[in-house]
């Protein structure tokens, strides 16, 4: 089952609970991704939205084999930017990250469909531009994302300011930007 950080935080009553949750989030990403992902990157990203794939029907961070950090751009198109997806070493190649990504895509599609129905009911004259889920992929994962419906975009990372806020940009490095319309 997928759980989202903003929904989890809504259930807390004290700032101490929120702070403890945020510390747990940093811990889980550090444990899952370090040393392949730098601690600095994890710290920069962790204040965004987080999605967790939990084995149970009730959220328990210790029972989440995969998790993802994403942001939502401040624009009228509501593009989603996946910053990091990681899986506990013991659960790699078991499909948990795929279930998380597929569930996230469906959740965004459902959210957009609900927004579109509201717009139609309000007789909105403006046509809403479709949202996209965007990410920067390492070369080894491009075919994986293509199987999930993402398309490689022939564009520079520099043209994606939301990704640039988090990526350590190196001019000589090749970046593959991938998008899926939802």
Backbone as JSON Lines, residues from 0, in Angstrom:
{"i":0,"aa":"X","n":[0.85,-1.17,0.0],"ca":[0.0,0.0,0.0],"c":[0.9,1.24,0.0]}
{"i":1,"aa":"X","n":[0.48,2.27,-0.72],"ca":[1.28,3.5,-0.81],"c":[0.77,4.53,0.19]}
{"i":2,"aa":"X","n":[1.71,5.12,0.89],"ca":[1.42,6.18,1.85],"c":[2.21,7.42,1.45]}
{"i":3,"aa":"X","n":[1.61,8.58,1.67],"ca":[2.23,9.85,1.31],"c":[2.51,10.66,2.58]}
{"i":4,"aa":"X","n":[3.69,11.3,2.59],"ca":[4.14,12.02,3.78],"c":[3.15,13.07,4.25]}
{"i":5,"aa":"X","n":[2.55,13.8,3.33],"ca":[1.62,14.86,3.74],"c":[0.4,14.28,4.47]}
{"i":6,"aa":"X","n":[-0.06,13.09,4.05],"ca":[-1.18,12.44,4.74],"c":[-0.76,11.91,6.11]}
{"i":7,"aa":"X","n":[0.45,11.39,6.19],"ca":[0.96,10.87,7.45],"c":[1.09,12.0,8.47]}
{"i":8,"aa":"X","n":[1.65,13.13,8.03],"ca":[1.86,14.28,8.93],"c":[0.54,14.83,9.44]}
{"i":9,"aa":"X","n":[-0.5,14.79,8.6],"ca":[-1.82,15.28,9.03],"c":[-2.34,14.52,10.25]}
{"i":10,"aa":"X","n":[-1.9,13.28,10.42],"ca":[-2.35,12.46,11.54],"c":[-1.6,12.73,12.85]}
{"i":11,"aa":"X","n":[-0.57,13.56,12.8],"ca":[0.2,13.85,14.01],"c":[-0.42,15.01,14.77]}
{"i":12,"aa":"X","n":[-0.24,14.97,16.09],"ca":[-0.82,16.02,16.93],"c":[0.22,17.0,17.45]}
{"i":13,"aa":"X","n":[1.49,16.61,17.47],"ca":[2.51,17.49,18.04],"c":[3.67,17.7,17.06]}
{"i":14,"aa":"X","n":[4.37,18.78,17.27],"ca":[5.56,19.07,16.47],"c":[6.64,18.01,16.7]}
{"i":15,"aa":"X","n":[6.7,17.47,17.9],"ca":[7.67,16.42,18.2],"c":[7.44,15.19,17.33]}
{"i":16,"aa":"X","n":[6.18,14.83,17.11],"ca":[5.86,13.69,16.25],"c":[6.3,13.96,14.81]}
{"i":17,"aa":"X","n":[6.05,15.18,14.35],"ca":[6.45,15.56,12.99],"c":[7.97,15.53,12.86]}
{"i":18,"aa":"X","n":[8.67,16.08,13.84],"ca":[10.14,16.09,13.81],"c":[10.7,14.66,13.84]}
{"i":19,"aa":"X","n":[10.11,13.79,14.64],"ca":[10.55,12.4,14.71],"c":[10.31,11.69,13.37]}
{"i":20,"aa":"X","n":[9.17,11.96,12.74],"ca":[8.88,11.38,11.43],"c":[9.9,11.85,10.4]}
{"i":21,"aa":"X","n":[10.19,13.14,10.39],"ca":[11.17,13.67,9.43],"c":[12.56,13.07,9.66]}
{"i":22,"aa":"X","n":[12.92,12.84,10.91],"ca":[14.2,12.18,11.21],"c":[14.19,10.74,10.68]}
{"i":23,"aa":"X","n":[13.04,10.06,10.83],"ca":[12.91,8.7,10.3],"c":[13.02,8.68,8.78]}
{"i":24,"aa":"X","n":[12.45,9.7,8.14],"ca":[12.52,9.79,6.67],"c":[13.97,9.94,6.23]}
{"i":25,"aa":"X","n":[14.71,10.83,6.89],"ca":[16.12,11.0,6.54],"c":[16.88,9.69,6.78]}
{"i":26,"aa":"X","n":[16.57,9.03,7.88],"ca":[17.24,7.77,8.22],"c":[16.98,6.7,7.15]}
{"i":27,"aa":"X","n":[15.73,6.56,6.71],"ca":[15.42,5.49,5.76],"c":[16.09,5.74,4.42]}
{"i":28,"aa":"X","n":[16.12,6.99,3.96],"ca":[16.78,7.28,2.68],"c":[18.29,7.12,2.81]}
{"i":29,"aa":"X","n":[18.84,7.51,3.93],"ca":[20.27,7.32,4.15],"c":[20.61,5.84,4.15]}
{"i":30,"aa":"X","n":[19.82,5.05,4.84],"ca":[20.06,3.61,4.95],"c":[19.92,2.93,3.58]}
{"i":31,"aa":"X","n":[18.88,3.31,2.82],"ca":[18.62,2.66,1.54],"c":[19.59,3.11,0.44]}
{"i":32,"aa":"X","n":[19.95,4.38,0.42],"ca":[20.65,4.94,-0.74],"c":[22.14,5.22,-0.55]}
{"i":33,"aa":"X","n":[22.58,5.43,0.69],"ca":[23.99,5.76,0.9],"c":[24.82,4.49,0.78]}
{"i":34,"aa":"X","n":[25.95,4.43,0.15],"ca":[26.78,5.52,-0.36],"c":[26.57,5.85,-1.83]}
{"i":35,"aa":"X","n":[25.62,5.17,-2.52],"ca":[25.41,5.47,-3.94],"c":[24.89,6.89,-4.14]}
{"i":36,"aa":"X","n":[24.09,7.36,-3.23],"ca":[23.58,8.73,-3.27],"c":[24.2,9.46,-2.1]}
{"i":37,"aa":"X","n":[24.71,10.65,-2.35],"ca":[25.41,11.38,-1.28],"c":[24.44,11.83,-0.19]}
{"i":38,"aa":"X","n":[24.97,11.94,1.01],"ca":[24.16,12.42,2.13],"c":[23.67,13.84,1.89]}
{"i":39,"aa":"X","n":[24.49,14.66,1.23],"ca":[24.07,16.04,0.93],"c":[22.83,16.05,0.05]}
{"i":40,"aa":"X","n":[22.8,15.18,-0.96],"ca":[21.64,15.12,-1.85],"c":[20.4,14.68,-1.08]}
{"i":41,"aa":"X","n":[20.55,13.69,-0.24],"ca":[19.43,13.2,0.57],"c":[18.9,14.32,1.46]}
{"i":42,"aa":"X","n":[19.79,15.05,2.09],"ca":[19.37,16.15,2.98],"c":[18.66,17.26,2.22]}
{"i":43,"aa":"X","n":[19.14,17.56,1.02],"ca":[18.52,18.61,0.2],"c":[17.11,18.18,-0.21]}
{"i":44,"aa":"X","n":[16.97,16.93,-0.6],"ca":[15.7,16.43,-1.14],"c":[14.64,16.14,-0.09]}
{"i":45,"aa":"X","n":[15.05,15.81,1.13],"ca":[14.12,15.24,2.1],"c":[12.98,16.17,2.53]}
{"i":46,"aa":"X","n":[13.09,17.46,2.26],"ca":[12.03,18.39,2.65],"c":[10.93,18.5,1.6]}
{"i":47,"aa":"X","n":[10.93,17.6,0.65],"ca":[9.89,17.54,-0.37],"c":[8.85,16.49,0.04]}
{"i":48,"aa":"X","n":[8.02,16.12,-0.9],"ca":[7.01,15.09,-0.66],"c":[7.68,13.72,-0.71]}
{"i":49,"aa":"X","n":[7.15,12.79,0.08],"ca":[7.69,11.44,0.1],"c":[6.54,10.45,-0.06]}
{"i":50,"aa":"X","n":[6.77,9.44,-0.89],"ca":[5.82,8.33,-1.04],"c":[6.52,7.07,-0.56]}
{"i":51,"aa":"X","n":[5.78,6.25,0.17],"ca":[6.32,5.01,0.73],"c":[5.5,3.84,0.23]}
{"i":52,"aa":"X","n":[6.15,2.76,-0.19],"ca":[5.44,1.53,-0.44],"c":[5.58,0.69,0.82]}
{"i":53,"aa":"X","n":[4.46,0.43,1.48],"ca":[4.47,-0.3,2.74],"c":[3.86,-1.68,2.53]}
{"i":54,"aa":"X","n":[4.49,-2.67,3.12],"ca":[4.0,-4.05,3.0],"c":[2.66,-4.21,3.72]}
{"i":55,"aa":"X","n":[2.44,-3.42,4.76],"ca":[1.22,-3.5,5.57],"c":[0.16,-2.52,5.09]}
{"i":56,"aa":"X","n":[-1.06,-2.69,5.62],"ca":[-2.15,-1.76,5.33],"c":[-2.13,-0.55,6.25]}
{"i":57,"aa":"X","n":[-1.31,-0.61,7.29],"ca":[-1.15,0.49,8.24],"c":[0.3,0.95,8.11]}
{"i":58,"aa":"X","n":[0.52,2.25,8.06],"ca":[1.87,2.76,7.84],"c":[2.8,2.45,9.01]}
{"i":59,"aa":"X","n":[3.93,1.86,8.68],"ca":[5.04,1.65,9.61],"c":[6.3,1.78,8.76]}
{"i":60,"aa":"X","n":[7.08,2.81,9.01],"ca":[8.24,3.1,8.17],"c":[9.22,1.92,8.11]}
{"i":61,"aa":"X","n":[9.22,1.09,9.16],"ca":[10.11,-0.09,9.17],"c":[9.64,-1.19,8.23]}
{"i":62,"aa":"X","n":[8.42,-1.09,7.73],"ca":[7.88,-2.08,6.8],"c":[7.71,-1.52,5.39]}
{"i":63,"aa":"X","n":[8.56,-0.57,5.05],"ca":[8.52,0.06,3.73],"c":[9.79,-0.32,2.96]}
{"i":64,"aa":"X","n":[9.68,-1.27,2.04],"ca":[10.88,-1.67,1.3],"c":[11.33,-0.66,0.24]}
{"i":65,"aa":"X","n":[10.41,0.2,-0.23],"ca":[10.75,1.21,-1.24],"c":[10.13,2.54,-0.86]}
{"i":66,"aa":"X","n":[10.86,3.61,-1.22],"ca":[10.34,4.95,-0.98],"c":[10.86,5.89,-2.06]}
{"i":67,"aa":"X","n":[10.19,7.03,-2.18],"ca":[10.46,7.96,-3.26],"c":[10.31,9.39,-2.76]}
{"i":68,"aa":"X","n":[11.21,10.26,-3.19],"ca":[11.1,11.69,-2.92],"c":[10.69,12.36,-4.22]}
{"i":69,"aa":"X","n":[9.67,13.22,-4.14],"ca":[9.22,13.94,-5.33],"c":[8.83,15.35,-4.94]}
{"i":70,"aa":"X","n":[8.79,16.22,-5.95],"ca":[8.32,17.58,-5.72],"c":[7.23,17.89,-6.73]}
{"i":71,"aa":"X","n":[6.44,18.9,-6.41],"ca":[5.4,19.37,-7.32],"c":[5.74,20.81,-7.65]}
{"i":72,"aa":"X","n":[5.91,21.08,-8.93],"ca":[6.32,22.42,-9.36],"c":[5.23,23.44,-9.1]}
{"i":73,"aa":"X","n":[5.65,24.63,-8.74],"ca":[4.71,25.74,-8.54],"c":[4.37,26.37,-9.89]}
{"i":74,"aa":"X","n":[3.46,25.74,-10.58],"ca":[2.99,26.3,-11.85],"c":[1.58,25.78,-12.1]}
{"i":75,"aa":"X","n":[0.93,26.34,-13.07],"ca":[-0.46,25.96,-13.33],"c":[-0.59,24.53,-13.86]}
{"i":76,"aa":"X","n":[0.51,23.95,-14.34],"ca":[0.41,22.62,-14.94],"c":[0.62,21.49,-13.93]}
{"i":77,"aa":"X","n":[1.03,21.81,-12.69],"ca":[1.23,20.79,-11.66],"c":[2.08,19.62,-12.13]}
{"i":78,"aa":"X","n":[3.27,19.9,-12.62],"ca":[4.19,18.83,-12.97],"c":[4.81,18.25,-11.71]}
{"i":79,"aa":"X","n":[5.01,16.95,-11.73],"ca":[5.61,16.23,-10.62],"c":[7.04,15.87,-11.03]}
{"i":80,"aa":"X","n":[7.97,16.03,-10.11],"ca":[9.37,15.73,-10.38],"c":[9.85,14.66,-9.41]}
{"i":81,"aa":"X","n":[10.2,13.5,-9.93],"ca":[10.74,12.44,-9.09],"c":[12.23,12.71,-8.9]}
{"i":82,"aa":"X","n":[12.62,12.85,-7.65],"ca":[14.01,13.19,-7.33],"c":[14.83,11.96,-6.95]}
{"i":83,"aa":"X","n":[14.18,10.97,-6.33],"ca":[14.91,9.81,-5.85],"c":[13.92,8.68,-5.57]}
{"i":84,"aa":"X","n":[14.24,7.5,-6.07],"ca":[13.51,6.28,-5.71],"c":[14.56,5.3,-5.2]}
{"i":85,"aa":"X","n":[14.31,4.69,-4.06],"ca":[15.28,3.72,-3.56],"c":[14.56,2.57,-2.86]}
{"i":86,"aa":"X","n":[15.28,1.46,-2.79],"ca":[14.75,0.23,-2.21],"c":[15.79,-0.36,-1.27]}
{"i":87,"aa":"X","n":[15.31,-0.89,-0.17],"ca":[16.18,-1.59,0.79],"c":[16.9,-2.71,0.05]}
{"i":88,"aa":"X","n":[18.17,-2.88,0.33],"ca":[19.01,-3.88,-0.35],"c":[18.37,-5.28,-0.35]}
{"i":89,"aa":"X","n":[17.78,-5.65,0.75],"ca":[17.19,-6.99,0.88],"c":[15.99,-7.19,-0.05]}
{"i":90,"aa":"X","n":[15.36,-6.09,-0.5],"ca":[14.15,-6.19,-1.31],"c":[14.36,-5.8,-2.77]}
{"i":91,"aa":"X","n":[15.61,-5.6,-3.18],"ca":[15.89,-5.24,-4.57],"c":[15.45,-6.35,-5.51]}
{"i":92,"aa":"X","n":[15.0,-5.95,-6.69],"ca":[14.57,-6.87,-7.76],"c":[13.36,-7.7,-7.38]}
{"i":93,"aa":"X","n":[12.55,-7.22,-6.44],"ca":[11.33,-7.93,-6.05],"c":[10.07,-7.18,-6.49]}
{"i":94,"aa":"X","n":[10.25,-6.04,-7.17],"ca":[9.12,-5.31,-7.73],"c":[8.53,-4.23,-6.84]}
{"i":95,"aa":"X","n":[9.1,-3.98,-5.67],"ca":[8.52,-2.98,-4.77],"c":[8.63,-1.56,-5.33]}
{"i":96,"aa":"X","n":[9.77,-1.21,-5.91],"ca":[9.92,0.12,-6.5],"c":[8.97,0.28,-7.69]}
{"i":97,"aa":"X","n":[8.78,-0.78,-8.45],"ca":[7.85,-0.74,-9.58],"c":[6.42,-0.54,-9.09]}
{"i":98,"aa":"X","n":[6.04,-1.26,-8.04],"ca":[4.69,-1.07,-7.49],"c":[4.51,0.35,-6.97]}
{"i":99,"aa":"X","n":[5.55,0.91,-6.36],"ca":[5.5,2.28,-5.87],"c":[5.35,3.25,-7.03]}
{"i":100,"aa":"X","n":[6.18,3.12,-8.05],"ca":[6.13,4.02,-9.2],"c":[4.79,3.9,-9.94]}
{"i":101,"aa":"X","n":[4.35,2.68,-10.21],"ca":[3.07,2.48,-10.91],"c":[1.9,3.05,-10.09]}
{"i":102,"aa":"X","n":[1.92,2.82,-8.78],"ca":[0.87,3.36,-7.92],"c":[0.89,4.87,-7.87]}
{"i":103,"aa":"X","n":[2.09,5.45,-7.86],"ca":[2.22,6.9,-7.87],"c":[1.66,7.49,-9.18]}
{"i":104,"aa":"X","n":[2.0,6.88,-10.29],"ca":[1.48,7.35,-11.59],"c":[-0.04,7.28,-11.61]}
{"i":105,"aa":"X","n":[-0.6,6.18,-11.14],"ca":[-2.06,6.05,-11.09],"c":[-2.69,7.08,-10.16]}
{"i":106,"aa":"X","n":[-2.04,7.34,-9.04],"ca":[-2.55,8.34,-8.09],"c":[-2.58,9.72,-8.72]}
{"i":107,"aa":"X","n":[-1.53,10.07,-9.45],"ca":[-1.49,11.38,-10.12],"c":[-2.55,11.44,-11.21]}
{"i":108,"aa":"X","n":[-2.71,10.36,-11.97],"ca":[-3.76,10.32,-13.01],"c":[-5.13,10.51,-12.39]}
{"i":109,"aa":"X","n":[-5.39,9.8,-11.29],"ca":[-6.67,9.9,-10.6],"c":[-6.9,11.32,-10.09]}
{"i":110,"aa":"X","n":[-5.87,11.92,-9.53],"ca":[-5.95,13.29,-9.03],"c":[-6.26,14.26,-10.16]}
{"i":111,"aa":"X","n":[-5.6,14.07,-11.3],"ca":[-5.85,14.94,-12.46],"c":[-7.25,14.75,-13.0]}
{"i":112,"aa":"X","n":[-7.75,13.51,-13.02],"ca":[-9.11,13.26,-13.5],"c":[-10.12,13.94,-12.59]}
{"i":113,"aa":"X","n":[-9.88,13.88,-11.27],"ca":[-10.77,14.56,-10.32],"c":[-10.75,16.06,-10.54]}
{"i":114,"aa":"X","n":[-9.55,16.61,-10.75],"ca":[-9.43,18.05,-11.01],"c":[-10.16,18.43,-12.29]}
{"i":115,"aa":"X","n":[-10.05,17.57,-13.33],"ca":[-10.69,17.85,-14.61],"c":[-12.21,17.82,-14.45]}
{"i":116,"aa":"X","n":[-12.76,16.85,-13.68],"ca":[-14.2,16.79,-13.46],"c":[-14.69,18.04,-12.75]}
{"i":117,"aa":"X","n":[-13.92,18.5,-11.73],"ca":[-14.29,19.74,-11.03],"c":[-14.3,20.91,-11.99]}
{"i":118,"aa":"X","n":[-13.31,20.99,-12.86],"ca":[-13.23,22.08,-13.83],"c":[-14.43,22.05,-14.77]}
{"i":119,"aa":"X","n":[-14.8,20.84,-15.22],"ca":[-15.95,20.71,-16.11],"c":[-17.24,21.1,-15.41]}
{"i":120,"aa":"X","n":[-17.39,20.71,-14.14],"ca":[-18.59,21.04,-13.38],"c":[-18.71,22.54,-13.15]}
{"i":121,"aa":"X","n":[-17.59,23.21,-13.04],"ca":[-17.6,24.66,-12.81],"c":[-17.66,25.42,-14.12]}
{"i":122,"aa":"X","n":[-17.82,24.7,-15.23],"ca":[-17.88,25.31,-16.56],"c":[-16.68,26.21,-16.8]}
{"i":123,"aa":"X","n":[-15.54,25.71,-16.44],"ca":[-14.31,26.47,-16.62],"c":[-14.01,26.67,-18.09]}
{"i":124,"aa":"X","n":[-13.68,27.89,-18.46],"ca":[-13.37,28.2,-19.85],"c":[-11.93,27.79,-20.16]}
{"i":125,"aa":"X","n":[-11.05,27.89,-19.16],"ca":[-9.66,27.55,-19.37],"c":[-9.51,26.04,-19.53]}
{"i":126,"aa":"X","n":[-8.71,25.64,-20.48],"ca":[-8.41,24.22,-20.65],"c":[-7.14,23.93,-19.87]}
{"i":127,"aa":"X","n":[-7.2,22.98,-18.97],"ca":[-6.06,22.63,-18.15],"c":[-5.05,21.85,-18.99]}
{"i":128,"aa":"X","n":[-3.82,22.3,-18.94],"ca":[-2.75,21.59,-19.62],"c":[-2.46,20.33,-18.81]}
{"i":129,"aa":"X","n":[-2.24,19.21,-19.49],"ca":[-1.98,17.96,-18.8],"c":[-0.71,18.02,-17.96]}
{"i":130,"aa":"X","n":[-0.74,17.35,-16.85],"ca":[0.43,17.27,-15.98],"c":[1.39,16.22,-16.52]}
{"i":131,"aa":"X","n":[2.63,16.35,-16.09],"ca":[3.66,15.38,-16.44],"c":[4.38,14.96,-15.17]}
{"i":132,"aa":"X","n":[4.89,13.75,-15.2],"ca":[5.84,13.3,-14.19],"c":[7.19,13.29,-14.9]}
{"i":133,"aa":"X","n":[8.15,13.97,-14.31],"ca":[9.45,14.19,-14.95],"c":[10.54,13.7,-14.01]}
{"i":134,"aa":"X","n":[11.58,13.13,-14.59],"ca":[12.73,12.68,-13.79],"c":[13.99,12.73,-14.63]}
{"i":135,"aa":"X","n":[15.11,12.71,-13.95],"ca":[16.42,12.61,-14.59],"c":[16.92,11.2,-14.29]}
{"i":136,"aa":"X","n":[17.16,10.42,-15.34],"ca":[17.51,9.01,-15.16],"c":[18.98,8.75,-15.45]}
{"i":137,"aa":"X","n":[19.55,7.81,-14.7],"ca":[20.86,7.29,-15.06],"c":[20.67,6.41,-16.29]}
{"i":138,"aa":"X","n":[21.7,6.29,-17.1],"ca":[21.58,5.55,-18.37],"c":[21.1,4.12,-18.17]}
{"i":139,"aa":"X","n":[21.55,3.47,-17.11],"ca":[21.18,2.07,-16.87],"c":[19.69,1.88,-16.62]}
{"i":140,"aa":"X","n":[18.97,2.93,-16.23],"ca":[17.55,2.8,-15.89],"c":[16.61,3.32,-16.98]}
{"i":141,"aa":"X","n":[17.13,3.85,-18.06],"ca":[16.29,4.44,-19.11],"c":[15.28,3.42,-19.64]}
{"i":142,"aa":"X","n":[15.72,2.21,-19.97],"ca":[14.8,1.22,-20.53],"c":[13.73,0.82,-19.52]}
{"i":143,"aa":"X","n":[14.08,0.79,-18.23],"ca":[13.1,0.5,-17.18],"c":[11.98,1.54,-17.21]}
{"i":144,"aa":"X","n":[12.34,2.81,-17.24],"ca":[11.33,3.87,-17.25],"c":[10.53,3.86,-18.55]}
{"i":145,"aa":"X","n":[11.17,3.52,-19.66],"ca":[10.44,3.43,-20.92],"c":[9.36,2.34,-20.84]}
{"i":146,"aa":"X","n":[9.66,1.24,-20.19],"ca":[8.66,0.18,-20.01],"c":[7.48,0.65,-19.15]}
{"i":147,"aa":"X","n":[7.69,1.63,-18.32],"ca":[6.64,2.19,-17.46],"c":[5.86,3.3,-18.18]}
{"i":148,"aa":"X","n":[6.24,3.64,-19.43],"ca":[5.53,4.65,-20.21],"c":[6.24,5.98,-20.33]}
{"i":149,"aa":"X","n":[7.39,6.12,-19.7],"ca":[8.15,7.36,-19.81],"c":[8.82,7.44,-21.18]}
{"i":150,"aa":"X","n":[9.01,8.68,-21.65],"ca":[9.66,8.94,-22.92],"c":[10.89,9.8,-22.66]}
{"i":151,"aa":"X","n":[12.0,9.45,-23.3],"ca":[13.21,10.28,-23.18],"c":[12.97,11.58,-23.94]}
{"i":152,"aa":"X","n":[13.34,12.69,-23.31],"ca":[13.14,14.01,-23.89],"c":[14.49,14.53,-24.38]}
{"i":153,"aa":"X","n":[14.51,15.02,-25.59],"ca":[15.75,15.57,-26.14],"c":[15.89,17.02,-25.68]}
{"i":154,"aa":"X","n":[16.34,17.17,-24.44],"ca":[16.45,18.5,-23.84],"c":[17.54,18.47,-22.78]}
{"i":155,"aa":"X","n":[17.96,19.62,-22.38],"ca":[19.02,19.74,-21.38],"c":[18.42,19.82,-19.98]}
{"i":156,"aa":"X","n":[19.14,19.27,-19.03],"ca":[18.73,19.37,-17.63],"c":[18.61,20.83,-17.21]}
{"i":157,"aa":"X","n":[19.39,21.69,-17.82],"ca":[19.36,23.12,-17.5],"c":[18.0,23.75,-17.77]}
{"i":158,"aa":"X","n":[17.19,23.14,-18.62],"ca":[15.86,23.66,-18.93],"c":[14.78,23.15,-17.96]}
{"i":159,"aa":"X","n":[15.2,22.45,-16.91],"ca":[14.29,21.93,-15.9],"c":[14.72,22.49,-14.54]}
{"i":160,"aa":"X","n":[14.32,23.72,-14.24],"ca":[14.79,24.36,-13.0],"c":[14.43,23.58,-11.73]}
{"i":161,"aa":"X","n":[13.32,22.87,-11.74],"ca":[12.95,22.1,-10.54],"c":[13.94,20.97,-10.29]}
{"i":162,"aa":"X","n":[14.38,20.31,-11.35],"ca":[15.41,19.27,-11.19],"c":[16.76,19.9,-10.87]}
{"i":163,"aa":"X","n":[17.03,21.04,-11.47],"ca":[18.32,21.72,-11.25],"c":[18.49,22.17,-9.8]}
{"i":164,"aa":"X","n":[17.38,22.42,-9.11],"ca":[17.47,22.82,-7.7],"c":[18.11,21.73,-6.85]}
{"i":165,"aa":"X","n":[18.05,20.49,-7.31],"ca":[18.5,19.37,-6.5],"c":[19.71,18.65,-7.1]}
{"i":166,"aa":"X","n":[19.78,18.57,-8.42],"ca":[20.88,17.86,-9.07],"c":[22.17,18.65,-8.93]}
{"i":167,"aa":"X","n":[23.25,17.94,-8.76],"ca":[24.57,18.55,-8.82],"c":[24.97,18.52,-10.29]}
{"i":168,"aa":"X","n":[24.74,19.62,-10.98],"ca":[24.92,19.67,-12.43],"c":[26.4,19.72,-12.8]}
{"i":169,"aa":"X","n":[26.78,18.82,-13.7],"ca":[28.13,18.79,-14.24],"c":[28.02,18.92,-15.75]}
{"i":170,"aa":"X","n":[28.65,19.95,-16.3],"ca":[28.5,20.24,-17.73],"c":[28.9,19.07,-18.64]}
{"i":171,"aa":"X","n":[29.9,18.3,-18.23],"ca":[30.39,17.21,-19.07],"c":[29.58,15.92,-18.92]}
{"i":172,"aa":"X","n":[28.67,15.88,-17.96],"ca":[27.89,14.67,-17.7],"c":[26.65,14.63,-18.59]}
{"i":173,"aa":"X","n":[26.3,13.42,-19.01],"ca":[25.11,13.22,-19.84],"c":[23.91,12.95,-18.93]}
{"i":174,"aa":"X","n":[22.82,13.69,-19.11],"ca":[21.6,13.5,-18.33],"c":[20.49,13.07,-19.28]}
{"i":175,"aa":"X","n":[19.69,12.11,-18.87],"ca":[18.54,11.69,-19.65],"c":[17.29,12.14,-18.9]}
{"i":176,"aa":"X","n":[16.6,13.1,-19.49],"ca":[15.34,13.59,-18.92],"c":[14.22,12.72,-19.49]}
{"i":177,"aa":"X","n":[13.35,12.26,-18.6],"ca":[12.25,11.4,-19.01],"c":[10.94,11.97,-18.48]}
{"i":178,"aa":"X","n":[9.89,11.84,-19.29],"ca":[8.58,12.36,-18.93],"c":[7.49,11.36,-19.27]}
{"i":179,"aa":"X","n":[6.41,11.46,-18.51],"ca":[5.19,10.73,-18.86],"c":[4.03,11.69,-18.63]}
{"i":180,"aa":"X","n":[3.14,11.78,-19.6],"ca":[1.96,12.63,-19.45],"c":[0.92,11.86,-18.66]}
{"i":181,"aa":"X","n":[0.31,12.56,-17.71],"ca":[-0.72,11.91,-16.87],"c":[-2.0,12.72,-16.88]}
